[in-house]
Each structure stands twice: as structure tokens, then as C-alpha cells.
Amino acid sequence: MTVSLVYYFISYFTAAFILALCITPLLRPLAFSVGAVDTGTGRRAHSGIIPRLGGIAIFLAFALPMAFSLTRGAWDDLHVKMLGILVASAVVLVIGICDDLKGATVRNKLIAEVLAAGIIYAWGIRITDVSSPFGGHIPLGLFSLPVTILWIIVITNAVNLIDGLDGLAAGTGILVAATFTLLPGTDFHLQLIYIILAGSLAGFLIYNFPPASIFMGDAGSLFLGFFLASTSILSARKATALATLMIPIVAFMFPLMDMFYAVIRRYYRGVPLGEADREHIHHKLLAMGLSKKKVLLLISLVNVAVMVLVLLLVRQQLNVEFIGLILVVVVAVIGLRLFGYVEFVPFVKERVRSFEISRRSKYFNYVIKRFRRDAGSAQTPEELRRRLDELMREYKFTRVLIFLHSYSEKEPFYDYNPVEKPATGKPLMLTFAVVREDAHLGLAHLTREMDDDYLLCAAEMVRAISAEVARFA
């Protein structure tokens, strides 16, 4: 790199840095006036009221120098694609601003992200093939569109999720931009774009460094994630023949791991995937007693190590796909155990148990449908009682009494009392009304032993018994 080129890059970095430095404080009173503030709920690791909307400063400090750079020199294919990324990024920025101001649903944000990713694809920025660890490339064909959109959405939301600690998203963005800038063979204009982005993030980081006086909000984190995801497609293609999707995956290792852990723990615990929590990696580190500055420094050191690793893999012409895949898997498994997100033995047992419950549920659904079919054809109470006997045996009930008002109170309509093994003294009792429309026709009392078997499809069973017995009330 020539000295003149270094000065050229420095001038653009400085311009973006100064713009962010000047625009960011202007947004603080605006954020307070429109109520775009963060109170420390959800995944935020802070106390007090902090204004959002810092993402607008990042976008403006980046977009103005970038737009100026696009007017310089010959207009080529890369200029066209960068213009497309800027337009699509503006769409994501708008939905982020809406979320910061009034709150946006997960559905609406996802629609905006898919729309913006569709613009990227239509503009010719696409993942058309992926490399195989065994050599060669695998063309995606018709899968190019969904893979491109999925990649952009995953990275966008991964960066959004790590924006829960002062300076973390901005610092990570700077290091990822630096990684792609230093990839060998990266186009000069792409390098310039990343340097401008790093300058805007650095200027904002002055105010966002712990303790932060302003946050980038969803406007900033969604824009940052979307822009890096989109340009990473271009960078991986232009840098080297070996730099495929695995290079961006390794470069985005920290935000992707944090997102992966969030999905795993929420699924594992049955929590909605879109629900915010305080169990991200930075929250875990804070809970260990580290200060915000130490957590930020530690994660930044990890990101620097990842950046060096990416550059080493590419420069040494190593098998990026194989080594990168092994690295990501190993780190993911270690992190799951280290941060206590998943206890592997109980997790495996629970998955096996869940599979068995799912399989048994399907069977009892079939049993109930069979009962409804056979009981529906019963012409006499005796025929219905035989069908009830079959159902009670399947459910292992030890005593069943069904009383109907139309029968004698001392004489139940149905009495099931099979000769079974002695009771353990831990009965599970179920009582419900026999009804037809709004009429209360009687009561059913069902008893079985409380054991390891769940009472599966109980609601469907109750409705089926009530409906069929009501026919003879």
C-alpha cells in the first residue's frame, strides 16, 4: 500500500470520525424529546435512563463520506452494488428508528429485513456457490436467493443481539470491518468503505464507551449488522478463491455464537425465541464479577484473536472450510458448557424423553379417534360401555365412575373397576362434567396411579367421553 493511499484512507476515516463526533451529541436531546430512551430493561446491562437513536449519527457519518467517494473516479460495477447496499441499509435503518421510537414487532422487523435483503439480491449481490471442505465449489442454483436472504438476516440479528453492553456492538463492528479491510486481494473501494464505517463507529464509540451516554439503538445495530452482512458477500468473493462463506462466519464468530446460544437456551427452556433476556455472553461475564470495561476489553481481545486467525487462514492458503468449521463447532460446544447454557447429560435425556412423549401423544390421538369412531356407532349403553372399557385400559385407569342425572344417584351409568396390581397410594384423580351444549348432564370421576407416564391428550379424551356419554343421558 502506497503512502498516498494511506493518507487517502486516513482522510476518509477522519472525516467519518469527526462527523460522528459532531452529530452524536445533537441526537441526545432529540431522543429525550421523542421518548427514545432505554431504561435498562430487557437485555440491557445498565441502570438509569440512556437515550437511543445513536444509530442515526453512525449512518449519517458513514453515508455522507461514502456518497462522496462514489462520485470520485470511474463508475463501475462495485459502485453500483455499493449504492444498492446503501439504499437497502436505509430501509433497515428506518425500521430500526421506528423500533427505537415506538417499538416494532418482531414480525414487522423481519418483513423489513427480508425486503432489504431482497433488494440486495436483486441488485446482483448474491451467494451463488459455497466451497466444499473436500475441494471445489457447490453451485446453489435456485437456493441462491434463500441462502443469501438467510445469511443477511442471521448476521443482522446476531449483531443486534450483542448490542446489550456499552460499546460492544460498535467495537465488534470496527474489528470486523478491519478484518475485511485486511483480507488479501480486497478491492480498493471495498477497503475504503470499511475504513469509512470504522471511522463513523469510532467517533460514536467516544460516547458509547462505558459508561455510555447514548446507545446506537436498533437503528444502529440493525444497520451495522445488515451492512456488514451484505458487504461480506462481496469481500469474501473478491479477497481470495479460498475465502467463501466460512471466512465471514469465522469473522462474525462472536455475534453468531451469542445468537446461537440465545436460540439454544430459549428452545431448551421453552421460552419464546424473540423474548429478551439477560443471559447473553456479556451478561454471564458481568455476573462473574467483571466490570463493563473489563468485559468489553476481554471480548475485544477475543475478536482481535479471531481477526488474526481469519487473516492467517487466508494468507497461509489453508483449508478455510475444514479448519473454520471445526473451530466454530468446538468453540460453540465449549461455550455452551462454560456459560452453563446447557447441561449436556440432562439435555440429551430430556430430548429423548420429549421424543418419546411426542411419539406416545400421536398414539393416544389415534386411540381417541378410534374411540370416537367406534363409540359413535354404538346403539346401546352396553355397546358404549365396552368401548369405554377399551379406552380406560389404554389409559391405565384403575377406577372410573360416571354418574348421569337421568340415572339413579346410587347406580352409576358406568363403573370401571378392573382387577389390577395393588395401589401405591399415589392416585391421580380427574373429575369433569358431562355436558351437552349448555346442559349439565352428570359427572365423571377417573382415577389412575401417578407414575412416570404422562396423562397425554387429556383434554381430547375428556371431550370425547363427555360427547359420547351425553348421547345416552
GITAGI-V469055 format. One record per residue. N is the residue number from 1. RES is the residue in one small letter. PHI is phi in degrees with one decimal (999 if undefined). NEAR is the number of other C-alpha atoms within 10 Angstrom. D_CENTER is the distance of its C-alpha to the mean C-alpha in whole Angstrom. Layout:
BEGIN
N,RES,PHI,NEAR,D_CENTER
N,RES,PHI,NEAR,D_CENTER
END
This chain:
BEGIN
1,m,999,5,40
2,t,-73.4,7,43
3,v,-63.4,8,44
4,s,-63.6,9,44
5,l,-68.6,12,41
6,v,-61.4,10,39
7,y,-63.1,11,41
8,y,-63.1,12,39
9,f,-64.3,19,36
10,i,-62.1,16,37
11,s,-65.3,15,38
12,y,-70.6,23,35
13,f,-57.9,26,33
14,t,-64.5,18,35
15,a,-61.1,20,35
16,a,-65.4,31,32
17,f,-61.0,25,32
18,i,-67.1,17,35
19,l,-60.7,22,33
20,a,-63.3,29,30
21,l,-63.6,23,32
22,c,-87.8,15,34
23,i,-78.5,18,32
24,t,-54.5,26,29
25,p,-64.7,16,32
26,l,-69.8,12,33
27,l,-85.0,19,30
28,r,-62.8,20,30
29,p,-63.6,12,32
30,l,-63.8,14,31
31,a,-61.9,20,28
32,f,-64.8,16,30
33,s,-69.3,11,32
34,v,-100.0,12,29
35,g,80.1,14,27
36,a,-87.0,22,24
37,v,-128.5,21,24
38,d,-113.9,21,21
39,t,-101.4,12,23
40,g,89.8,14,21
41,t,-90.0,13,19
42,g,68.5,12,15
43,r,-93.4,19,14
44,r,-68.8,18,17
45,a,-104.3,16,19
46,h,-155.7,18,22
47,s,-124.4,10,25
48,g,90.0,9,27
49,i,-104.9,13,27
50,i,-121.0,18,25
51,p,-70.9,25,25
52,r,-102.4,27,22
53,l,73.3,26,23
54,g,-62.2,30,24
55,g,-61.7,29,21
56,i,-64.3,23,24
57,a,-64.2,26,27
58,i,-60.5,33,25
59,f,-64.0,23,24
60,l,-65.9,17,28
61,a,-65.0,28,29
62,f,-87.9,28,27
63,a,-66.4,19,28
64,l,-65.0,14,32
65,p,-62.6,19,33
66,m,-64.9,23,31
67,a,-60.4,14,33
68,f,-65.0,10,36
69,s,-65.3,16,35
70,l,-68.6,18,35
71,t,-84.2,10,38
72,r,-93.2,9,40
73,g,75.6,8,41
74,a,-71.9,8,41
75,w,-84.3,10,38
76,d,-119.1,9,37
77,d,-62.0,10,34
78,l,-65.9,15,31
79,h,-59.4,19,33
80,v,-62.4,14,32
81,k,-67.8,18,28
82,m,-66.6,24,28
83,l,-63.9,16,29
84,g,-62.1,21,26
85,i,-63.9,23,23
86,l,-65.2,20,25
87,v,-64.3,15,25
88,a,-65.1,24,22
89,s,-64.0,24,20
90,a,-64.2,19,22
91,v,-62.8,17,21
92,v,-66.7,31,17
93,l,-60.4,25,19
94,v,-63.9,18,21
95,i,-66.6,23,18
96,g,-66.5,26,17
97,i,-63.6,23,20
98,c,-59.6,16,20
99,d,-66.6,19,17
100,d,-68.0,25,19
101,l,-83.2,19,22
102,k,-122.6,11,22
103,g,90.6,14,18
104,a,-120.0,16,16
105,t,-71.0,11,14
106,v,-58.9,11,11
107,r,-62.7,10,13
108,n,-66.1,12,15
109,k,-65.3,19,13
110,l,-65.8,16,11
111,i,-61.4,14,15
112,a,-63.8,18,16
113,e,-67.2,26,14
114,v,-64.4,18,15
115,l,-60.2,16,18
116,a,-65.2,24,18
117,a,-65.9,30,17
118,g,-64.4,19,20
119,i,-63.1,19,22
120,i,-58.8,25,22
121,y,-65.2,20,22
122,a,-63.6,12,25
123,w,-80.4,16,27
124,g,96.8,12,27
125,i,-97.5,21,24
126,r,-140.2,20,23
127,i,-94.5,24,22
128,t,-98.5,17,25
129,d,-157.4,17,25
130,v,-128.9,17,23
131,s,-82.0,19,25
132,s,-99.8,14,26
133,p,-60.0,14,27
134,f,-100.5,9,30
135,g,103.3,11,31
136,g,82.8,11,31
137,h,-124.1,14,29
138,i,-108.3,11,27
139,p,-68.0,13,27
140,l,-87.7,14,24
141,g,59.5,10,26
142,l,-67.4,9,25
143,f,-81.3,12,21
144,s,-59.6,17,22
145,l,-63.3,17,20
146,p,-63.4,17,17
147,v,-67.5,16,16
148,t,-62.3,21,17
149,i,-65.0,23,15
150,l,-63.1,15,12
151,w,-59.2,18,13
152,i,-64.1,27,13
153,i,-67.3,21,10
154,v,-63.3,18,8
155,i,-66.0,25,10
156,t,-57.0,25,10
157,n,-78.2,21,7
158,a,-65.0,25,8
159,v,-66.7,30,11
160,n,-62.0,23,10
161,l,-70.0,23,8
162,i,-81.0,25,12
163,d,-81.3,25,14
164,g,-123.9,22,15
165,l,-134.0,26,18
166,d,-49.5,27,21
167,g,78.4,29,21
168,l,-70.2,24,18
169,a,-65.5,26,17
170,a,-64.2,28,20
171,g,-62.7,22,21
172,t,-63.9,24,19
173,g,-61.2,24,19
174,i,-62.2,19,23
175,l,-70.4,19,23
176,v,-66.3,23,21
177,a,-60.7,23,23
178,a,-64.8,18,26
179,t,-60.1,23,25
180,f,-68.8,27,25
181,t,-63.7,22,28
182,l,-89.2,16,30
183,l,-60.4,23,29
184,p,-62.5,15,32
185,g,87.5,15,33
186,t,-64.3,18,31
187,d,-58.4,15,32
188,f,-54.5,11,34
189,h,-68.4,16,33
190,l,-65.3,20,29
191,q,-58.4,20,30
192,l,-63.3,20,31
193,i,-62.8,24,28
194,y,-65.7,27,26
195,i,-67.0,26,29
196,i,-63.4,29,29
197,l,-61.5,29,25
198,a,-61.6,26,26
199,g,-64.1,28,29
200,s,-66.3,31,27
201,l,-69.5,33,25
202,a,-65.0,26,27
203,g,-64.4,26,29
204,f,-69.2,31,26
205,l,-63.3,28,26
206,i,-56.9,17,29
207,y,-94.5,21,28
208,n,-99.7,24,25
209,f,-69.0,21,26
210,p,-56.7,18,26
211,p,-81.9,13,27
212,a,-70.5,16,26
213,s,-102.9,17,28
214,i,-157.8,28,25
215,f,-108.9,31,21
216,m,-75.0,31,20
217,g,67.3,26,18
218,d,-66.2,30,15
219,a,-57.9,29,18
220,g,-77.1,30,18
221,s,-69.5,29,15
222,l,-67.6,31,14
223,f,-61.8,30,17
224,l,-61.3,28,17
225,g,-63.1,26,14
226,f,-65.5,31,15
227,f,-64.3,23,19
228,l,-65.6,25,18
229,a,-63.9,24,16
230,s,-69.5,29,19
231,t,-72.2,22,22
232,s,-64.0,24,20
233,i,-64.2,22,21
234,l,-69.1,20,25
235,s,-63.3,25,25
236,a,-64.0,22,24
237,r,-75.7,16,27
238,k,-85.0,17,29
239,a,-70.3,19,29
240,t,-164.7,16,30
241,a,-65.1,12,31
242,l,-82.8,22,29
243,a,-83.3,25,26
244,t,-105.1,24,23
245,l,-59.7,20,20
246,m,-65.6,21,20
247,i,-63.3,26,21
248,p,-59.8,22,18
249,i,-62.3,20,16
250,v,-68.1,20,18
251,a,-62.5,27,19
252,f,-94.1,26,15
253,m,-56.0,22,15
254,f,-64.1,24,14
255,p,-62.7,26,11
256,l,-68.0,23,10
257,m,-63.3,22,11
258,d,-63.2,21,9
259,m,-68.1,21,6
260,f,-60.3,15,7
261,y,-62.8,22,9
262,a,-62.3,23,7
263,v,-65.0,15,5
264,i,-62.6,16,9
265,r,-69.2,17,10
266,r,-72.2,17,9
267,y,-66.2,12,10
268,y,-59.8,14,13
269,r,-97.0,10,14
270,g,74.9,9,14
271,v,-90.5,13,12
272,p,-54.5,10,10
273,l,-64.4,12,6
274,g,-87.4,12,7
275,e,-82.1,11,9
276,a,-72.5,16,10
277,d,-147.2,14,12
278,r,-115.1,15,14
279,e,-127.4,19,14
280,h,-71.4,22,12
281,i,-56.8,22,14
282,h,-66.9,24,17
283,h,-66.4,19,17
284,k,-62.4,16,18
285,l,-68.0,19,21
286,l,-63.8,18,22
287,a,-66.5,12,22
288,m,-78.0,10,25
289,g,104.5,10,27
290,l,-77.6,15,26
291,s,-77.7,13,27
292,k,-58.7,22,24
293,k,-64.6,16,26
294,k,-69.1,14,26
295,v,-63.5,22,23
296,l,-61.0,23,22
297,l,-64.8,15,25
298,l,-62.7,15,24
299,i,-65.8,18,21
300,s,-63.9,17,23
301,l,-64.4,12,25
302,v,-63.5,14,22
303,n,-64.1,23,21
304,v,-63.9,18,25
305,a,-61.3,11,25
306,v,-64.9,20,22
307,m,-60.3,23,24
308,v,-62.4,14,27
309,l,-62.4,17,26
310,v,-58.9,24,25
311,l,-64.1,18,28
312,l,-65.5,14,30
313,l,-58.0,18,29
314,v,-73.6,19,29
315,r,-66.1,13,33
316,q,-87.4,9,34
317,q,55.5,13,33
318,l,-83.0,13,31
319,n,-72.5,17,29
320,v,-60.4,24,26
321,e,-64.2,23,24
322,f,-68.6,15,25
323,i,-65.1,13,25
324,g,-62.6,21,22
325,l,-63.9,15,20
326,i,-60.2,12,22
327,l,-61.0,13,21
328,v,-61.9,17,18
329,v,-64.3,12,18
330,v,-62.6,11,20
331,v,-63.2,13,19
332,a,-62.6,19,15
333,v,-66.4,14,18
334,i,-61.2,11,20
335,g,-63.4,17,17
336,l,-57.7,18,16
337,r,-78.6,12,19
338,l,-61.4,12,20
339,f,-90.4,14,18
340,g,70.6,13,18
341,y,-69.8,18,15
342,v,-139.0,19,17
343,e,-90.7,11,20
344,f,-63.5,13,21
345,v,-64.5,9,24
346,p,-60.4,10,23
347,f,-63.0,12,20
348,v,-63.7,12,22
349,k,-61.4,11,24
350,e,-67.6,13,22
351,r,-64.0,13,20
352,v,-62.4,12,24
353,r,-64.4,12,25
354,s,-62.8,12,22
355,f,-63.6,12,23
356,e,-65.3,11,27
357,i,-63.6,15,26
358,s,-61.8,12,24
359,r,-65.3,11,27
360,r,-67.1,16,30
361,s,-62.0,16,28
362,k,-62.1,12,29
363,y,-65.1,14,32
364,f,-70.3,20,33
365,n,-61.3,16,32
366,y,-64.5,12,35
367,v,-59.3,18,37
368,i,-67.5,21,37
369,k,-63.6,15,37
370,r,-64.9,14,40
371,f,-61.5,21,42
372,r,-61.8,19,41
373,r,-66.6,12,43
374,d,-71.8,15,46
375,a,-67.0,23,46
376,g,-65.3,16,46
377,s,-94.2,12,49
378,a,-68.1,17,51
379,q,-101.3,11,55
380,t,-132.9,11,56
381,p,-57.5,16,54
382,e,-63.2,12,55
383,e,-63.3,13,53
384,l,-65.3,22,50
385,r,-63.0,18,51
386,r,-65.0,14,51
387,r,-68.9,19,47
388,l,-64.8,22,46
389,d,-57.7,17,48
390,e,-61.8,13,45
391,l,-66.9,19,42
392,m,-65.6,20,43
393,r,-66.3,12,44
394,e,-61.5,12,40
395,y,-89.6,17,39
396,k,60.4,16,41
397,f,-74.6,21,43
398,t,-98.5,21,46
399,r,-157.0,18,47
400,v,-137.0,22,47
401,l,-128.6,17,49
402,i,-123.6,22,49
403,f,-106.6,22,51
404,l,-119.7,22,52
405,h,-63.2,14,54
406,s,-79.8,11,57
407,y,-109.3,12,58
408,s,-64.0,10,60
409,e,-62.7,10,58
410,k,-86.4,7,59
411,e,-119.0,12,58
412,p,-69.4,17,55
413,f,-66.3,22,54
414,y,-142.8,19,52
415,d,-133.2,16,52
416,y,-113.9,17,50
417,n,-145.5,14,51
418,p,-71.3,14,51
419,v,-82.7,8,53
420,e,-121.6,10,50
421,k,-65.3,7,49
422,p,-55.9,8,50
423,a,-68.5,11,48
424,t,-88.8,9,46
425,g,86.0,8,46
426,k,-122.6,10,42
427,p,-77.6,14,42
428,l,-113.1,14,39
429,m,-112.8,14,41
430,l,-129.8,13,39
431,t,-124.5,14,42
432,f,-151.0,14,41
433,a,-87.1,18,43
434,v,-91.9,24,45
435,v,-130.3,18,44
436,r,-137.0,15,45
437,e,58.5,7,44
438,d,-101.6,6,45
439,a,-88.6,10,48
440,h,-91.4,13,47
441,l,-103.3,18,49
442,g,167.1,21,49
443,l,-133.6,17,47
444,a,-120.2,21,45
445,h,-121.8,15,45
446,l,-118.2,17,43
447,t,-131.8,18,43
448,r,-148.3,19,42
449,e,-77.7,18,41
450,m,-84.3,15,38
451,d,-131.9,11,37
452,d,-75.8,6,33
453,d,-79.8,11,33
454,y,-79.1,12,31
455,l,-84.5,16,33
456,l,-81.5,17,30
457,c,54.8,16,30
458,a,-63.0,15,33
459,a,-62.6,9,32
460,e,-64.9,13,33
461,m,-64.4,21,36
462,v,-60.1,17,37
463,r,-62.6,16,37
464,a,-66.8,18,39
465,i,-63.0,20,42
466,s,-58.4,20,42
467,a,-65.2,18,43
468,e,-75.0,20,45
469,v,-68.1,25,47
470,a,-59.7,18,48
471,r,-64.2,15,50
472,f,-110.1,14,52
473,a,-79.2,17,52
END
